[in-house]
């Protein structure tokens, strides 16, 4: 006689959670254990893990025909998180668990051969899915408890072993609800931060960092080796305001899907800082692959993406940055479906002016030919440079600056001005999600970026003299709006426009 059970679980497609029904049927016939419904290799191999885990928990699978269907059947199911729901479905179909005890619960978790529940990636988006579907609770491994309890008002039931979970389900009382420890340690920092007070000199670059942080503007630092470009880039996240709760959920969700969230820790509180090596592939940077996964641009969401030695990146890699820089997202198209990943990051790029790096160094002669210099600089395309709002030359420090103490402002002092400037941007659109000046829709530019008559004439002259493109004109106005916000002024005046033009028209390579 056939026995049947249904268990709810979830799978991840890209960054989006998918509700999956695990249907288990035990029938007569030749002994077999079949999993259908487009499982990937990890799910198909679950049969052997589940058989061993059930045996070590004191249960034996019968020599009958066991069929597991993962619905909907036309979407691929990935990951080892389906081990627990399949095992629970088998036990329920065998009559070891009452069906009413597993109804309206979302089960997720990977199992080891001895029945331990292992840390599983993608728990946070599945927890959000469970809350969105109005389910009774989420059943997960104990190592994922902090991640699951990050979602407010969602009952989370965390267990260390399959035997503990089965015992709780067979009991007539309510499932034990996991309560997070009030003094649990914070997640480890995503990168080693550098305070702005540790950096010597470079007043123009420091000012550009402040503007970039306040308005979300992309930044290029160009100069000889050893001038502090990398330190400046690493100091930028310390100028940014802390992640709010919604932003923290978005960032943690991406890291959870990617499997980069540390075991035992909840949502991330630090803004990410990603600095991929220049040998990275376009798929690793932008995301994708046979089964699309988020790339570095998505891991930098709500944070900073630092590309050091920009011309050393392959041209195909740099060109894929155009969409995320313009749209704040990445769309990966495949024959069956299209996956979209969030990618609203602040780009900071650093480069030398020539292959030897000494073109703009007054103390060290450049050994490159004009042809080599031109070829090196042309590795970065004009369209990509046009999307970078602030282009700053970084000069070598003088002997006095190198030997003397660092005397600049601290990151905390600058961050207060950045937070105040961002607050002014948010207050202009109180009924909409926060939008920074760099991402302001074109329809709002005229209303939010009003120029004085003198500033308008100055900008007109700059467009004529430097032959600025429409995008460059747009970028200058946005940067000027941020400079005015930092000064607390509602109207964009001549000094704001003059400073913005300087950052756009100055040759970062120090050439006439």
ZAMARGU-4260 file (C-alpha; in steps of 0.2 Angstrom, whole numbers, plus 5000, padded with zeros to 4 digits):
<rodrens>
0) 5000/5000/5000 | 5007/5017/4995 | 5011/5030/5008 | 5013/5048/5005 | 5020/5064/5013
5) 5023/5082/5009 | 5036/5093/5016 | 5039/5112/5013 | 5057/5118/5009 | 5066/5130/4998
10) 5079/5132/4985 | 5089/5147/4979 | 5088/5153/4961 | 5101/5167/4958 | 5098/5177/4974
15) 5079/5174/4975 | 5071/5160/4986 | 5060/5147/4978 | 5046/5138/4988 | 5048/5119/4985
20) 5037/5105/4990 | 5045/5089/4993 | 5033/5075/4989 | 5038/5058/4995 | 5029/5042/4990
25) 5033/5024/4996 | 5026/5010/4986 | 5028/4992/4982 | 5039/4986/4968 | 5058/4984/4965
30) 5068/4993/4978 | 5074/5010/4972 | 5077/5027/4979 | 5073/5040/4965 | 5074/5059/4966
35) 5065/5069/4952 | 5061/5087/4949 | 5077/5093/4941 | 5089/5090/4956 | 5107/5096/4954
40) 5121/5084/4958 | 5121/5089/4977 | 5103/5085/4978 | 5105/5069/4968 | 5119/5063/4980
45) 5107/5067/4995 | 5101/5049/4994 | 5117/5041/5001 | 5118/5055/5014 | 5100/5053/5020
50) 5101/5034/5020 | 5117/5034/5031 | 5110/5048/5042 | 5094/5039/5045 | 5103/5023/5049
55) 5114/5032/5062 | 5098/5040/5070 | 5090/5023/5072 | 5080/5021/5057 | 5081/5010/5042
60) 5074/5013/5025 | 5063/4999/5019 | 5067/4989/5003 | 5053/4997/4993 | 5051/5009/4979
65) 5055/5027/4986 | 5051/5041/4975 | 5054/5060/4980 | 5047/5073/4969 | 5053/5091/4970
70) 5040/5103/4964 | 5039/5114/4954 | 5047/5101/4943 | 5053/5113/4929 | 5065/5123/4939
75) 5082/5117/4944 | 5085/5113/4963 | 5102/5117/4969 | 5112/5114/4985 | 5113/5102/5000
80) 5099/5111/5010 | 5086/5098/5004 | 5093/5084/5014 | 5083/5088/5030 | 5066/5090/5021
85) 5068/5074/5011 | 5073/5064/5027 | 5058/5071/5036 | 5047/5067/5022 | 5053/5049/5021
90) 5050/5047/5040 | 5033/5055/5039 | 5028/5043/5024 | 5034/5028/5034 | 5023/5033/5049
95) 5037/5038/5061 | 5031/5057/5061 | 5013/5064/5062 | 5009/5074/5046 | 5001/5088/5056
100) 5017/5091/5065 | 5027/5095/5049 | 5013/5105/5041 | 5016/5123/5037 | 5035/5122/5043
105) 5049/5126/5031 | 5063/5113/5033 | 5081/5117/5027 | 5098/5109/5031 | 5112/5098/5025
110) 5116/5082/5035 | 5132/5073/5038 | 5133/5054/5038 | 5131/5053/5057 | 5115/5063/5057
115) 5123/5080/5062 | 5114/5095/5054 | 5128/5106/5045 | 5129/5124/5042 | 5119/5128/5026
120) 5121/5142/5014 | 5106/5153/5009 | 5096/5152/5025 | 5092/5171/5026 | 5083/5172/5010
125) 5073/5156/5014 | 5069/5164/5031 | 5062/5179/5023 | 5052/5167/5011 | 5045/5158/5026
130) 5039/5174/5034 | 5032/5181/5017 | 5022/5164/5015 | 5015/5166/5033 | 5022/5149/5038
135) 5022/5143/5056 | 5041/5143/5057 | 5058/5138/5050 | 5067/5123/5055 | 5086/5124/5052
140) 5103/5118/5058 | 5109/5125/5075 | 5124/5133/5066 | 5112/5144/5056 | 5102/5149/5071
145) 5109/5167/5072 | 5106/5170/5053 | 5088/5163/5054 | 5083/5174/5069 | 5089/5190/5060
150) 5071/5190/5052 | 5060/5198/5065 | 5044/5189/5071 | 5048/5172/5063 | 5048/5157/5074
155) 5065/5148/5071 | 5068/5130/5077 | 5086/5125/5077 | 5093/5108/5080 | 5110/5100/5081
160) 5106/5083/5075 | 5093/5074/5065 | 5089/5063/5081 | 5085/5079/5091 | 5074/5086/5077
165) 5064/5069/5076 | 5062/5068/5094 | 5055/5086/5095 | 5043/5082/5081 | 5037/5066/5089
170) 5034/5075/5105 | 5016/5082/5108 | 5022/5099/5115 | 5026/5114/5104 | 5043/5114/5095
175) 5057/5123/5105 | 5060/5140/5098 | 5077/5146/5097 | 5081/5162/5107 | 5097/5171/5102
180) 5109/5175/5115 | 5109/5193/5120 | 5128/5194/5121 | 5132/5185/5105 | 5147/5191/5096
185) 5146/5202/5081 | 5150/5195/5064 | 5169/5197/5060 | 5173/5213/5050 | 5173/5210/5031
190) 5190/5220/5029 | 5204/5228/5038 | 5198/5247/5039 | 5210/5261/5038 | 5206/5277/5047
195) 5208/5293/5037 | 5219/5301/5051 | 5232/5288/5047 | 5235/5295/5029 | 5247/5309/5027
200) 5245/5323/5015 | 5234/5321/4999 | 5221/5335/5003 | 5213/5334/4986 | 5211/5315/4987
205) 5204/5316/5004 | 5191/5329/4999 | 5186/5318/4984 | 5184/5303/4996 | 5172/5314/5006
210) 5162/5319/4991 | 5161/5302/4984 | 5155/5295/5001 | 5142/5309/5003 | 5134/5307/4985
215) 5139/5289/4980 | 5150/5295/4966 | 5163/5284/4958 | 5181/5289/4960 | 5197/5287/4950
220) 5214/5289/4958 | 5229/5291/4947 | 5247/5293/4952 | 5264/5285/4954 | 5267/5270/4965
225) 5268/5273/4983 | 5258/5289/4984 | 5244/5281/4995 | 5230/5276/4982 | 5227/5260/4990
230) 5226/5267/5008 | 5214/5281/5002 | 5203/5268/4994 | 5203/5257/5010 | 5198/5272/5021
235) 5183/5276/5010 | 5171/5263/5019 | 5175/5271/5036 | 5167/5287/5029 | 5151/5279/5025
240) 5136/5278/5037 | 5132/5262/5045 | 5120/5250/5035 | 5102/5252/5040 | 5092/5236/5044
245) 5085/5234/5026 | 5102/5237/5018 | 5110/5224/5031 | 5097/5211/5026 | 5101/5214/5007
250) 5120/5212/5010 | 5118/5197/5021 | 5107/5189/5009 | 5120/5190/4995 | 5134/5183/5006
255) 5122/5169/5013 | 5118/5164/4995 | 5137/5164/4990 | 5141/5154/5006 | 5152/5167/5013
260) 5143/5170/5029 | 5152/5164/5044 | 5145/5150/5054 | 5136/5156/5070 | 5134/5174/5065
265) 5119/5184/5061 | 5117/5199/5049 | 5132/5209/5043 | 5134/5226/5050 | 5149/5233/5040
270) 5148/5239/5023 | 5157/5227/5011 | 5174/5231/5003 | 5179/5220/4989 | 5196/5222/4980
275) 5197/5208/4967 | 5214/5204/4959 | 5216/5210/4941 | 5217/5192/4934 | 5198/5190/4938
280) 5187/5184/4925 | 5172/5193/4919 | 5160/5180/4926 | 5168/5181/4943 | 5167/5200/4943
285) 5149/5202/4936 | 5142/5185/4941 | 5134/5171/4931 | 5141/5154/4926 | 5132/5139/4921
290) 5120/5141/4936 | 5121/5160/4939 | 5128/5165/4955 | 5132/5183/4962 | 5149/5190/4957
295) 5161/5203/4965 | 5150/5218/4960 | 5135/5210/4970 | 5146/5206/4985 | 5151/5225/4985
300) 5132/5230/4985 | 5130/5245/4997 | 5148/5245/4999 | 5164/5249/4989 | 5172/5239/4974
305) 5190/5243/4973 | 5199/5240/4957 | 5218/5242/4959 | 5229/5243/4944 | 5214/5247/4933
310) 5223/5245/4916 | 5229/5228/4921 | 5211/5221/4920 | 5206/5213/4904 | 5196/5224/4893
315) 5182/5212/4892 | 5181/5212/4911 | 5180/5231/4913 | 5167/5233/4899 | 5155/5222/4909
320) 5155/5236/4922 | 5144/5247/4912 | 5127/5240/4916 | 5130/5239/4935 | 5137/5257/4936
325) 5122/5264/4926 | 5108/5253/4933 | 5114/5247/4950 | 5110/5229/4945 | 5116/5214/4934
330) 5105/5204/4923 | 5111/5187/4918 | 5101/5179/4904 | 5101/5161/4900 | 5090/5151/4889
335) 5078/5145/4902 | 5077/5161/4913 | 5085/5178/4917 | 5092/5181/4934 | 5095/5198/4942
340) 5107/5202/4955 | 5108/5219/4965 | 5124/5228/4962 | 5123/5246/4969 | 5141/5249/4974
345) 5153/5264/4975 | 5167/5261/4962 | 5185/5266/4967 | 5198/5263/4954 | 5217/5266/4955
350) 5230/5266/4941 | 5248/5272/4937 | 5250/5285/4924 | 5261/5274/4913 | 5268/5256/4913
355) 5283/5261/4924 | 5273/5272/4935 | 5284/5287/4935 | 5276/5298/4921 | 5270/5311/4934
360) 5284/5309/4946 | 5296/5324/4947 | 5309/5314/4956 | 5310/5298/4945 | 5311/5299/4926
365) 5299/5289/4916 | 5306/5275/4905 | 5291/5273/4894 | 5289/5278/4876 | 5275/5289/4871
370) 5267/5274/4862 | 5268/5264/4877 | 5260/5277/4888 | 5246/5280/4875 | 5243/5261/4874
375) 5243/5259/4893 | 5231/5273/4896 | 5219/5267/4882 | 5216/5250/4890 | 5203/5260/4900
380) 5190/5264/4888 | 5182/5282/4886 | 5164/5276/4890 | 5170/5268/4906 | 5180/5284/4911
385) 5164/5294/4907 | 5155/5284/4920 | 5168/5289/4934 | 5162/5306/4942 | 5178/5311/4951
390) 5195/5309/4942 | 5209/5314/4954 | 5228/5315/4952 | 5238/5308/4967 | 5255/5316/4968
395) 5270/5309/4978 | 5272/5316/4995 | 5286/5328/4999 | 5300/5323/5011 | 5292/5334/5025
400) 5275/5325/5023 | 5283/5308/5023 | 5293/5311/5039 | 5280/5322/5048 | 5265/5316/5057
405) 5248/5313/5049 | 5238/5329/5053 | 5222/5326/5044 | 5204/5324/5050 | 5199/5307/5057
410) 5186/5296/5048 | 5173/5299/5062 | 5174/5318/5059 | 5172/5317/5040 | 5158/5303/5042
415) 5147/5316/5052 | 5147/5328/5038 | 5144/5313/5026 | 5129/5308/5036 | 5122/5325/5037
420) 5124/5327/5018 | 5115/5311/5015 | 5101/5316/5027 | 5098/5331/5016 | 5097/5320/5000
425) 5084/5309/5009 | 5074/5323/5015 | 5071/5330/4997 | 5061/5314/4994 | 5054/5308/5010
430) 5041/5296/5003 | 5053/5287/4992 | 5067/5274/4996 | 5084/5284/4999 | 5092/5290/4983
435) 5109/5297/4983 | 5114/5311/4971 | 5124/5300/4960 | 5109/5289/4956 | 5096/5303/4956
440) 5083/5299/4941 | 5085/5312/4927 | 5067/5318/4929 | 5072/5325/4947 | 5088/5334/4941
445) 5080/5350/4937 | 5070/5351/4953 | 5084/5345/4965 | 5099/5353/4956 | 5094/5371/4954
450) 5109/5383/4949 | 5112/5401/4952 | 5113/5411/4937 | 5132/5414/4939 | 5134/5395/4941
455) 5124/5391/4925 | 5135/5403/4915 | 5151/5395/4922 | 5145/5377/4918 | 5140/5383/4900
460) 5157/5390/4897 | 5165/5373/4904 | 5154/5363/4892 | 5160/5374/4877 | 5178/5375/4882
465) 5181/5356/4886 | 5168/5349/4874 | 5160/5339/4888 | 5147/5326/4884 | 5129/5325/4890
470) 5134/5312/4903 | 5149/5323/4909 | 5137/5338/4910 | 5125/5327/4920 | 5139/5321/4932
475) 5146/5338/4935 | 5128/5344/4941 | 5126/5329/4952 | 5144/5331/4960 | 5140/5350/4963
480) 5124/5345/4971 | 5133/5334/4983 | 5146/5348/4987 | 5132/5360/4991 | 5124/5347/5002
485) 5140/5345/5012 | 5140/5364/5014 | 5122/5364/5019 | 5116/5375/5005 | 5100/5372/4996
490) 5106/5381/4980 | 5120/5376/4969 | 5132/5391/4967 | 5147/5396/4958 | 5160/5388/4970
495) 5151/5371/4970 | 5151/5371/4951 | 5169/5376/4950 | 5175/5363/4961 | 5164/5349/4952
500) 5171/5355/4935 | 5189/5354/4942 | 5186/5335/4947 | 5179/5331/4930 | 5191/5341/4918
505) 5208/5339/4927 | 5219/5327/4918 | 5222/5313/4931 | 5238/5308/4922 | 5245/5325/4924
510) 5248/5328/4906 | 5243/5344/4896
</rodrens>
